Amino acid sequence: EPAKVVIFIATGTAFLFDQIKLQGTDQPGLEDLSPALKPGDIAKGQAVLDAEGELLTRTKLAGYPHARMGKRVLRVNRKKNTMDVILTVVPGKSVLLGDVNIQGLEQVERDFIFNRIPWKHGDRYDPGVLEGFRSDLSGLDLFSSIKMTLPEATGSTDDTKEPQLTPVNISVNEKPFRFFGFGGDFSTTDGLGLNAFWGHRNFFGRGEKLKVTGRLARIGQNNLSNINRKLVLDFQKPDFLSRKQDFLFNMALVNENPIAFKRKAISGSLGISRPLGKTLSFSIGAIGEYSTIEDDNGINTFALFGIPMALKQDTTRDLLDPKNGFRNEIRVTPYTTVAGPGGNFTKIRL
């Protein structure tokens, strides 16, 4: 018959941390370094490992990119049920950021990338700054991979307190810059719709994005000569007049023929977008539209002018794999009627 197995665990008395010591912190910037362990706490092994991880991170943030943890000593006193912990940090050399070497650039202009470097020659190593630059390059949508390395510091001994100037090596792989796509949709009220687009991620060699989109709609509902047609051109130029400031341009040609009216229009807009911090960005511009609308009341011509403003918030951590966070946007566009019937109005989109 199946056997019943019962396991009894005799836990005994929990051991507590007693003396906590840290060695190897005589280098500049490491004077206040201390492990996150307190005497009297339960001597959990994971707490020691977590403390080592935090010490290593803080050491690198202090300007020591090649830091590592040395020998770990744990002394157990079975009479007192205590554990002494002695941790050793091996910081290596303190590093100052030197020349930047970029490999893999073929069609992207080198000065466009160099102008975006957020640190100056001789600044102290900061992993957060380097990671921010890597994320910035990734956001350009120009590279399929980005790798940043610092050569291991060389010199007499690791305990030399003088910081060493170290180059930053960056290796990138450029994406295919041209792309295209197409799709379709169908509904019983509007019939068949077809759309296609073509774009370029690096039109002039400095990360300019160009996209042309065309759409045909109401196929099957209207005669072929009266189907809806739309052609849109979008252009974005990064680092316009200032770093991380984008110039935006849009132009659209529209010919709509629903049941109630016919509309022909041309519109265009231009503007500037720039970040206000790590998660906020703001854009402002100007938009104009000239349209002719024919309905049962006759033919009217309209000319509109507006000032679009938008505030965006993006708290997602990963552009390509956003597992958490929010993306919010509020867009306000006050319009005035330059020609034709009508007056002033405002469009608000949240």
RAHULIN-V293192 format. One record per residue. N is the residue number from 1. PHI is phi in whole degrees, 0 to 359 (999 if undefined). OMEGA is omega in whole degrees, 0 to 359 (* if undefined). Layout:
<<N | PHI | OMEGA> <N | PHI | OMEGA>>
This chain:
<<1 | 999 | 178> <2 | 303 | 180> <3 | 275 | 176> <4 | 263 | 183> <5 | 252 | 178> <6 | 241 | 181> <7 | 250 | 177> <8 | 253 | 180> <9 | 246 | 176> <10 | 266 | 186> <11 | 288 | 185> <12 | 70 | 181> <13 | 269 | 179> <14 | 291 | 177> <15 | 278 | 181> <16 | 240 | 174> <17 | 293 | 177> <18 | 245 | 181> <19 | 269 | 179> <20 | 242 | 181> <21 | 233 | 178> <22 | 230 | 181> <23 | 242 | 176> <24 | 89 | 183> <25 | 254 | 180> <26 | 271 | 178> <27 | 276 | 179> <28 | 301 | 179> <29 | 91 | 182> <30 | 248 | 185> <31 | 297 | 184> <32 | 265 | 182> <33 | 287 | 178> <34 | 208 | 180> <35 | 287 | 180> <36 | 275 | 177> <37 | 234 | 182> <38 | 239 | 174> <39 | 301 | 181> <40 | 101 | 176> <41 | 285 | 178> <42 | 296 | 186> <43 | 280 | 178> <44 | 276 | 179> <45 | 296 | 181> <46 | 293 | 178> <47 | 297 | 178> <48 | 292 | 179> <49 | 297 | 178> <50 | 296 | 179> <51 | 296 | 178> <52 | 295 | 179> <53 | 298 | 179> <54 | 292 | 178> <55 | 298 | 181> <56 | 295 | 179> <57 | 296 | 181> <58 | 293 | 177> <59 | 294 | 178> <60 | 294 | 178> <61 | 295 | 179> <62 | 278 | 176> <63 | 108 | 181> <64 | 239 | 187> <65 | 292 | 184> <66 | 255 | 180> <67 | 294 | 176> <68 | 210 | 178> <69 | 269 | 178> <70 | 273 | 185> <71 | 293 | 177> <72 | 260 | 180> <73 | 244 | 177> <74 | 238 | 181> <75 | 247 | 184> <76 | 257 | 175> <77 | 253 | 185> <78 | 285 | 177> <79 | 284 | 181> <80 | 266 | 185> <81 | 56 | 180> <82 | 230 | 177> <83 | 224 | 173> <84 | 266 | 182> <85 | 239 | 175> <86 | 237 | 180> <87 | 249 | 182> <88 | 232 | 175> <89 | 258 | 174> <90 | 250 | 189> <91 | 287 | 187> <92 | 73 | 182> <93 | 271 | 170> <94 | 288 | 189> <95 | 240 | 168> <96 | 254 | 184> <97 | 283 | 181> <98 | 257 | 182> <99 | 295 | 178> <100 | 255 | 179> <101 | 246 | 181> <102 | 246 | 176> <103 | 244 | 177> <104 | 107 | 179> <105 | 281 | 179> <106 | 239 | 181> <107 | 252 | 177> <108 | 273 | 180> <109 | 295 | 184> <110 | 294 | 183> <111 | 292 | 176> <112 | 297 | 179> <113 | 285 | 183> <114 | 295 | 179> <115 | 292 | 181> <116 | 266 | 181> <117 | 295 | 187> <118 | 275 | 180> <119 | 246 | 178> <120 | 255 | 178> <121 | 300 | 180> <122 | 99 | 176> <123 | 293 | 179> <124 | 291 | 180> <125 | 302 | 176> <126 | 221 | 183> <127 | 299 | 178> <128 | 294 | 179> <129 | 292 | 179> <130 | 294 | 179> <131 | 292 | 176> <132 | 297 | 178> <133 | 293 | 178> <134 | 298 | 178> <135 | 295 | 178> <136 | 297 | 177> <137 | 296 | 179> <138 | 296 | 180> <139 | 292 | 177> <140 | 289 | 180> <141 | 62 | 180> <142 | 251 | 188> <143 | 235 | 176> <144 | 275 | 177> <145 | 209 | 180> <146 | 222 | 180> <147 | 233 | 181> <148 | 240 | 180> <149 | 223 | 173> <150 | 242 | 177> <151 | 301 | 178> <152 | 300 | 181> <153 | 297 | 179> <154 | 241 | 180> <155 | 156 | 185> <156 | 291 | 182> <157 | 220 | 180> <158 | 290 | 183> <159 | 273 | 175> <160 | 294 | 185> <161 | 277 | 179> <162 | 285 | 179> <163 | 292 | 182> <164 | 247 | 177> <165 | 282 | 186> <166 | 236 | 177> <167 | 289 | 177> <168 | 250 | 181> <169 | 260 | 181> <170 | 237 | 177> <171 | 240 | 182> <172 | 232 | 171> <173 | 238 | 181> <174 | 286 | 175> <175 | 284 | 164> <176 | 297 | 188> <177 | 278 | 180> <178 | 273 | 179> <179 | 212 | 178> <180 | 208 | 178> <181 | 196 | 179> <182 | 206 | 180> <183 | 193 | 181> <184 | 203 | 177> <185 | 209 | 181> <186 | 214 | 172> <187 | 218 | 182> <188 | 290 | 181> <189 | 269 | 184> <190 | 252 | 179> <191 | 79 | 184> <192 | 267 | 175> <193 | 234 | 179> <194 | 233 | 177> <195 | 216 | 179> <196 | 210 | 179> <197 | 216 | 175> <198 | 224 | 182> <199 | 210 | 178> <200 | 219 | 183> <201 | 274 | 187> <202 | 214 | 195> <203 | 296 | 180> <204 | 249 | 177> <205 | 92 | 181> <206 | 232 | 176> <207 | 76 | 179> <208 | 288 | 181> <209 | 252 | 178> <210 | 237 | 179> <211 | 218 | 178> <212 | 243 | 183> <213 | 236 | 176> <214 | 237 | 181> <215 | 217 | 172> <216 | 241 | 183> <217 | 218 | 183> <218 | 61 | 174> <219 | 287 | 184> <220 | 99 | 177> <221 | 266 | 180> <222 | 248 | 170> <223 | 296 | 182> <224 | 301 | 180> <225 | 283 | 183> <226 | 241 | 178> <227 | 290 | 179> <228 | 290 | 179> <229 | 227 | 180> <230 | 213 | 178> <231 | 230 | 185> <232 | 234 | 175> <233 | 238 | 178> <234 | 239 | 180> <235 | 222 | 179> <236 | 223 | 178> <237 | 242 | 179> <238 | 283 | 178> <239 | 55 | 179> <240 | 276 | 180> <241 | 66 | 181> <242 | 205 | 180> <243 | 297 | 179> <244 | 64 | 174> <245 | 247 | 186> <246 | 257 | 171> <247 | 261 | 184> <248 | 241 | 177> <249 | 221 | 179> <250 | 218 | 176> <251 | 217 | 183> <252 | 219 | 172> <253 | 244 | 187> <254 | 231 | 172> <255 | 224 | 184> <256 | 250 | 180> <257 | 221 | 173> <258 | 286 | 185> <259 | 292 | 190> <260 | 279 | 186> <261 | 200 | 172> <262 | 235 | 184> <263 | 222 | 171> <264 | 238 | 186> <265 | 210 | 169> <266 | 229 | 182> <267 | 223 | 178> <268 | 208 | 179> <269 | 213 | 174> <270 | 214 | 182> <271 | 190 | 181> <272 | 230 | 177> <273 | 233 | 178> <274 | 212 | 180> <275 | 285 | 175> <276 | 250 | 182> <277 | 163 | 182> <278 | 286 | 185> <279 | 240 | 184> <280 | 251 | 173> <281 | 216 | 184> <282 | 228 | 177> <283 | 223 | 178> <284 | 211 | 182> <285 | 193 | 179> <286 | 220 | 181> <287 | 223 | 177> <288 | 227 | 180> <289 | 216 | 175> <290 | 236 | 186> <291 | 218 | 174> <292 | 237 | 183> <293 | 238 | 178> <294 | 244 | 177> <295 | 218 | 182> <296 | 295 | 180> <297 | 270 | 179> <298 | 115 | 183> <299 | 247 | 178> <300 | 237 | 178> <301 | 247 | 182> <302 | 236 | 170> <303 | 227 | 184> <304 | 242 | 175> <305 | 226 | 181> <306 | 221 | 177> <307 | 237 | 180> <308 | 284 | 176> <309 | 228 | 182> <310 | 218 | 175> <311 | 236 | 183> <312 | 242 | 175> <313 | 231 | 179> <314 | 226 | 180> <315 | 256 | 176> <316 | 286 | 185> <317 | 274 | 185> <318 | 237 | 181> <319 | 295 | 186> <320 | 267 | 182> <321 | 221 | 184> <322 | 282 | 182> <323 | 276 | 179> <324 | 205 | 181> <325 | 111 | 183> <326 | 226 | 170> <327 | 232 | 183> <328 | 239 | 179> <329 | 208 | 170> <330 | 237 | 184> <331 | 235 | 181> <332 | 236 | 181> <333 | 226 | 173> <334 | 282 | 181> <335 | 243 | 169> <336 | 228 | 180> <337 | 272 | 181> <338 | 280 | 180> <339 | 216 | 180> <340 | 94 | 180> <341 | 292 | 179> <342 | 124 | 182> <343 | 220 | 181> <344 | 263 | 176> <345 | 203 | 182> <346 | 226 | 176> <347 | 257 | 180> <348 | 235 | 181> <349 | 230 | 181> <350 | 239 | *>>
